[in-house]
């Protein structure tokens, strides 16, 4: 049976999902990454060579503006600066024909007992069907650590960074293969936020005493000497911070 989609959840042991459940999909000549939701506002895509683009691949992040408006209308907060046609990415080239395109990071605050209820994902869990697999990142993090999932697209064969360690630690998800012959792999890590800091602007302030905790997800590209990849960071902030941000956006 060929797996075309992988769902990934972050938990605290056997707790419900904390933050979004993420979906990684192979469809025709493309790969897609997005949070599984009733209203899907954005996605990251990796398009392989096809009839429209026979000479190479394209990576980019896009926002569905109608879906974003629907999310706002139902009272949730969403803000972005992604252009209408999307934000193109080069990918971080790790080797010839091998590109790290995204990192999903779940901050340890999601697992802290004082924030766990606010971090829970509301609504029913998605089904796991015949062509879909699921993974749960459930190990308890030490303070100031993060659970990362790195997504890599490659030509010719699957690529696993830290090949021996990822196999030993059972840290691999996938691979997925699309119709253009490209592969996508995902590898999970636990990293120190001191040694591997969250990009500036994506680590939002935690609730102050008396404030109401609220889960939040942010995203931004990170540029480096080898190219760029996109970060998605799941964390906790306060409802008061969100409302202040909403007022700034509307003002």
Secondary structure, DSSP 8 states (H G I E B T S, - for coil): ----EEEEEE-STTS--BS--EEEEEETTEEEEEE--SS--EEEEEE-S-SSSTT--EEEEEE-HHHHHHHHHTT--------TT-EEE-EEEEETTEEEEEEEEEEGGGGSHHHHHHHB--S------TTEEEEEE-----TTEEEEEEEEEEESS---TTHHHHHHTT-EEEEEE-TTSEEEEEEEEEEETTTS---TTTS-----TT--EEEEEEEEEEEETTEEEEEEEEEEEEHHHHHHHHHHHH-
